[in-house]
Amino acid sequence: MSDQLLEDLMRRYFNGTVTPQEEEELMQLLADSKNEDALKAVMDDVWQETRNIPPVYTEEQSQKLLHEIISVKHISGRNRKIWWGSAAAAVLLLILAGGRWLIHPDNKQQLLGQKSGNVSDIAPGGNKATLTLANGNVIVLEDAQNGALSKQGTVTVIKLKSGQLAYNNGHESASGEPAAMNTLSTPRGGQYQVTLPDGTIVWLNSASSITFPTAFTGKTRQVQLKGEAYFEVATNAQQPFMVKVNKMEVQVLGTSFNLMAYADEQAIKTTLVDGAVKVKQENKDVVLKPGQQAQLDDNGDMKVVKADLDATIAWKNGLFTFNDATIEDVMRQLGRWYDMEIVYPEGIPQDHFRGEMFRNENMSSVLKILEASGVNLNVQGRKIIVKP
């Protein structure tokens, strides 16, 4: 498909001069994921040129086209496509006409909320977490005011702003006593960022927890993780940074990496973005290079594979990114973020998905994207029923 053909058909569509045959061709072109590259090329070029120009068509016009696109019967098969941006239907709202966008990206959520009348809307997750202090006191961080939250020895715990916590002066403990241990925990539908006493920054994903000392005083800087976190480790060659999870340990000098250790995943995955890490499990040591991922399965077997960095760290950047992901992979991530139970009463569909969605979308928008790709979904309260 040529970029010019797409633009010409869209012009005629909104001018009312499109023939029935041309309209059908346009709908098929927009619904067919094979045309993604051409669509992206056209939209990227025009977006850079006209990003500050207001939309020139009405909401009714854009809704009409969106609904026609979604209603097109999708090509059957095991590989389905969720489009880049906010997905299949969302990208299609960025329609070219007269060198302008029909709807800017920031306006897409309102239009996406028109389908799936059976879905009670559920807000996305957000900056929610609890901090458990050494004395057992629990601070609900979303309810706490910005500023100093606690003083433990020489260390002050500060809430910088929504979603960000920091520990100051954490390189020594009072009177030589062992540093106190704190635990930051996120619920399903929560996330949080913490700057540890050594300056290491940790992004904690939903349904996760990290336990750490209020001061790193020993030969190593050791923390314990459950769930998933992204680390930007402060460099200190004299005091290696170590993360303990279930059956293994990750040793770091100074680097950026993602560690996923959810109990419901088939493997613990350590993904190196830059720097170097050593993954240790019993008598096995593996040193990763940037772009590699170590996978440790339930049987204790470890292998190193090429990492999909975009998909692995998408959550940290406010996205869901799927590259040939199974429906189970997709729904597990959605279930954690939206705090939804996922059930498969008729078995698990064998579909695979590729694409990208924003994590700040309401649940109705996300489910419409999946429905548009051919998934059979039914929502009952906080339960999503998935059928082939």
C-alpha positions in Angstrom: 0.0 0.0 0.0 1.3 3.4 -0.9 1.2 6.4 1.5 -0.5 8.5 -1.3 -3.2 5.9 -1.8 -4.1 5.9 1.9 -4.3 9.7 2.0 -6.3 10.0 -1.2 -8.9 7.5 0.0 -9.2 9.3 3.3 -9.7 12.6 1.6 -12.5 11.2 -0.6 -14.0 9.5 2.4 -14.5 12.7 4.4 -15.3 14.8 1.3 -18.2 12.4 0.6 -16.9 11.5 -2.9 -15.7 8.0 -2.1 -17.3 5.1 -4.0 -18.7 2.1 -2.1 -15.8 0.1 -3.5 -13.2 2.6 -2.4 -14.8 2.8 1.1 -14.5 -0.9 1.5 -10.9 -0.8 0.3 -10.1 1.9 2.8 -11.6 0.0 5.7 -9.7 -3.1 4.8 -6.4 -1.2 4.4 -6.8 0.3 7.9 -7.9 -2.9 9.5 -5.0 -5.0 8.0 -2.0 -5.0 10.3 0.3 -5.7 7.2 -0.1 -2.0 6.4 1.3 -0.8 9.7 4.7 0.5 8.3 3.0 2.6 5.6 0.5 4.0 8.1 3.3 4.8 10.6 5.4 6.5 7.9 2.5 8.7 6.8 1.4 9.6 10.3 4.9 10.2 11.7 5.8 12.6 8.9 2.6 14.7 9.2 2.7 14.6 13.0 6.1 16.3 13.1 4.8 19.0 10.6 1.4 19.7 12.1 1.5 18.6 15.8 0.3 22.1 17.0 -2.5 22.4 14.4 -6.0 21.7 15.8 -8.0 18.8 14.4 -10.1 19.7 11.4 -12.8 17.1 11.5 -15.6 16.6 14.0 -15.8 13.9 16.7 -18.8 12.4 14.9 -16.8 11.9 11.7 -13.9 10.3 13.5 -16.2 8.0 15.5 -17.9 6.9 12.3 -14.6 5.9 10.8 -13.4 4.2 14.0 -16.5 2.1 14.3 -16.3 1.0 10.7 -12.7 0.0 11.1 -13.3 -2.0 14.3 -16.3 -3.7 12.7 -14.2 -5.0 9.8 -13.7 -8.8 10.0 -10.1 -9.4 10.9 -8.0 -11.9 9.2 -8.1 -15.2 11.1 -5.1 -16.9 12.4 -2.9 -17.3 15.4 -1.0 -14.1 15.1 -3.0 -11.0 15.8 -1.8 -7.4 15.8 -2.3 -4.8 18.4 -1.2 -1.6 16.8 1.6 0.7 18.0 0.7 3.8 20.0 -2.5 2.9 21.9 -3.3 0.1 19.5 -5.4 -0.9 16.5 -8.2 1.5 16.7 -6.4 4.3 18.5 -3.8 4.8 15.7 -6.5 4.9 13.1 -7.9 8.0 14.7 -4.8 9.9 13.5 -6.3 10.5 10.1 -4.6 12.6 7.5 -6.5 15.3 5.6 -5.3 18.6 4.2 -1.9 18.0 5.8 -3.4 17.8 9.3 -4.4 15.2 11.9 -8.0 14.5 12.3 -7.5 13.7 16.0 -4.4 14.3 18.0 -3.0 11.5 20.2 -4.1 13.2 23.4 -7.7 13.1 22.3 -8.0 9.4 21.5 -9.2 8.1 24.8 -12.6 9.9 24.6 -13.2 8.4 21.2 -12.1 4.9 22.2 -14.6 4.9 25.0 -17.5 4.4 22.6 -17.4 0.6 22.1 -17.8 -2.4 24.4 -20.9 -1.3 26.2 -20.7 -4.5 28.4 -17.5 -3.2 30.1 -17.8 -1.3 33.3 -14.8 1.1 33.1 -11.9 0.5 35.5 -9.2 3.1 36.0 -5.6 2.1 35.4 -3.1 1.5 38.2 -1.1 4.3 39.6 1.4 5.5 42.3 0.3 3.3 45.2 2.5 1.6 47.7 3.1 1.0 51.4 6.3 1.5 53.3 6.9 -0.9 56.3 9.4 0.5 58.7 11.8 -1.5 61.0 9.5 -1.0 64.0 6.5 -2.5 62.1 4.7 0.8 61.4 3.2 0.9 57.9 2.9 4.2 55.9 0.3 4.3 53.1 2.3 6.5 50.7 -0.6 7.7 48.5 -2.2 9.2 51.6 1.0 10.7 53.0 2.0 14.3 52.5 5.1 15.2 50.6 8.2 15.8 52.9 9.8 13.9 55.7 8.0 10.7 56.6 10.3 9.1 59.2 13.7 9.4 60.8 15.5 6.1 61.5 18.9 6.6 63.1 20.7 9.1 60.9 18.5 8.4 57.9 15.5 10.5 56.8 12.8 9.0 54.6 11.3 11.6 52.3 8.3 11.5 50.0 9.5 13.8 47.1 6.2 13.8 45.3 3.5 11.3 44.2 5.2 8.1 43.3 8.7 9.0 44.5 10.5 8.1 47.8 14.1 8.8 48.8 16.4 8.0 51.6 19.0 10.6 52.7 22.3 10.2 54.5 22.2 6.4 54.3 25.8 5.5 54.3 26.2 5.0 58.0 24.2 3.8 60.9 24.0 5.3 64.4 26.4 4.0 67.0 27.7 1.3 64.7 24.4 -0.6 65.0 23.1 -2.7 62.1 20.9 -0.6 59.7 17.2 -0.9 60.1 15.3 -2.9 57.3 12.5 -1.3 55.4 10.1 -2.8 52.8 8.4 -0.9 50.0 5.4 -2.9 48.7 3.0 -2.2 45.8 -0.4 -3.8 45.4 -1.9 -5.0 42.2 -2.5 -1.8 40.3 0.3 0.0 42.0 3.8 1.2 41.1 6.4 3.3 42.9 9.9 4.7 42.6 12.5 4.8 45.4 16.0 6.2 45.6 17.9 4.0 48.0 20.5 5.3 50.5 23.4 4.8 48.1 21.7 6.7 45.3 20.5 3.6 43.4 17.1 4.3 41.8 14.5 1.5 41.8 11.2 1.4 39.8 8.9 -1.1 41.5 6.2 -2.6 39.3 2.7 -3.7 40.5 2.3 -6.6 43.0 5.9 -6.3 44.1 8.1 -5.6 47.1 11.7 -4.7 47.8 13.4 -5.0 51.2 16.5 -3.0 51.9 18.5 -1.4 54.7 18.3 2.2 55.7 22.1 2.4 55.3 24.5 0.2 53.3 27.2 -0.5 55.8 28.7 -3.9 54.9 30.9 -5.2 52.2 27.9 -5.4 49.8 24.7 -3.5 49.2 22.1 -6.2 49.5 18.3 -6.0 48.8 15.6 -8.6 48.4 13.0 -8.5 45.6 9.6 -10.1 45.0 7.8 -9.3 41.8 9.4 -7.0 39.3 11.7 -3.9 39.4 14.0 -1.9 37.2 17.3 -0.8 38.7 19.7 2.0 37.9 22.5 1.1 40.3 24.8 3.7 41.7 28.4 2.8 40.9 30.6 1.6 43.8 33.2 -1.0 42.8 34.2 -1.4 46.4 30.7 -2.3 47.5 28.9 -4.5 44.9 25.1 -4.2 44.7 23.3 -7.5 45.1 19.6 -8.4 44.6 18.3 -11.7 46.1 15.2 -13.3 44.6 13.8 -16.7 45.4 16.4 -19.1 44.0 19.1 -16.8 42.7 21.2 -13.7 43.2 22.1 -10.9 40.9 25.5 -9.1 41.6 26.1 -5.7 40.1 28.8 -3.0 40.1 27.0 -0.2 38.4 24.4 -0.8 35.7 20.8 -0.7 34.5 18.8 -3.8 34.5 15.3 -5.3 34.9 14.5 -8.2 37.2 11.2 -10.0 37.0 10.4 -12.7 39.6 6.7 -13.0 39.9 5.5 -16.3 41.4 3.0 -16.8 38.5 5.6 -16.5 35.8 7.4 -19.6 34.3 10.8 -18.1 34.9 12.8 -15.5 36.8 14.1 -13.1 34.1 17.1 -10.8 34.5 17.5 -8.4 31.6 20.6 -6.3 31.2 20.2 -2.8 29.6 23.8 -1.6 30.1 26.8 -2.3 32.3 27.4 -5.9 33.6 25.7 -8.2 36.0 26.5 -11.7 37.3 23.5 -14.0 37.8 24.2 -16.7 40.5 22.2 -19.8 41.1 23.6 -22.5 43.4 26.8 -23.5 41.6 26.0 -21.7 38.3 27.3 -18.2 37.4 26.4 -16.3 34.3 27.7 -12.9 33.3 25.3 -11.0 31.1 26.2 -8.5 28.4 23.9 -5.6 27.5 20.9 -6.9 25.5 21.0 -10.3 27.1 18.4 -12.0 29.4 19.0 -14.8 31.9 16.0 -17.1 32.4 15.8 -19.4 35.4 12.9 -21.8 35.3 11.2 -23.7 38.2 13.4 -26.7 37.6 16.5 -24.7 38.3 17.7 -24.6 34.7 19.1 -21.4 33.5 19.7 -20.1 30.0 20.7 -16.9 28.3 18.8 -15.4 25.4 18.7 -12.2 23.4 16.5 -9.8 25.3 13.5 -7.9 23.9 14.5 -4.6 25.7 11.5 -2.6 24.4 9.0 -5.2 25.8 10.9 -5.8 29.0 11.2 -2.2 30.2 8.0 -0.9 28.6 6.2 -0.9 32.0 8.8 1.6 33.4 8.1 3.9 30.5 4.3 3.8 30.9 3.6 1.2 28.2 2.6 -2.3 27.5 4.6 -3.7 24.6 4.0 -7.1 23.2 6.1 -8.9 20.6 4.6 -12.3 19.8 3.2 -12.5 23.3 0.7 -15.2 24.2 -2.7 -14.3 25.4 -1.6 -15.5 28.8 1.3 -13.1 28.8 -0.9 -10.2 27.8 -3.6 -10.9 30.3 -1.2 -11.5 33.2 0.2 -8.1 32.8 -3.2 -6.5 32.4 -4.5 -8.4 35.4 -1.7 -7.1 37.7 -2.0 -3.5 36.5 -5.8 -3.3 36.6 -6.2 -5.7 39.5 -8.4 -8.0 37.5 -8.9 -11.8 37.8 -8.4 -13.6 34.5 -10.3 -16.9 33.8 -10.3 -19.2 30.8 -13.4 -21.4 31.1 -13.0 -23.0 27.7 -9.3 -23.3 27.6 -6.6 -20.9 26.8 -6.7 -19.4 23.2 -3.5 -19.9 21.2 -3.4 -16.4 19.8 -0.2 -14.4 19.8 0.0 -10.6 19.9 2.3 -7.8 18.8 1.9 -4.1 19.6 1.9 -1.4 22.2 -0.6 0.2 24.5 -0.5 3.0 27.1 -0.7 2.0 30.7 -2.7 5.1 31.6 -5.7 4.0 29.5 -8.9 3.0 31.3 -9.7 -0.7 31.1 -12.5 -0.2 28.6 -10.1 1.3 26.0 -7.6 -1.6 26.5 -10.3 -4.2 26.1 -11.6 -2.6 23.0 -8.2 -2.9 21.5 -8.1 -6.6 22.2 -11.7 -7.1 21.0 -10.8 -5.3 17.8 -8.0 -7.9 17.3 -10.5 -10.7 17.6 -10.4 -11.7 21.3 -13.6 -12.9 22.9 -13.9 -11.1 26.3 -16.6 -10.7 28.9 -16.2 -8.6 32.0 -18.0 -9.4 35.2 -17.0 -7.1 38.0 -13.3 -7.4 38.4 -13.1 -10.7 36.5 -12.3 -11.0 32.8 -13.5 -14.1 31.1 -11.4 -15.0 28.0 -12.8 -17.4 25.4 -11.4 -18.7 22.1 
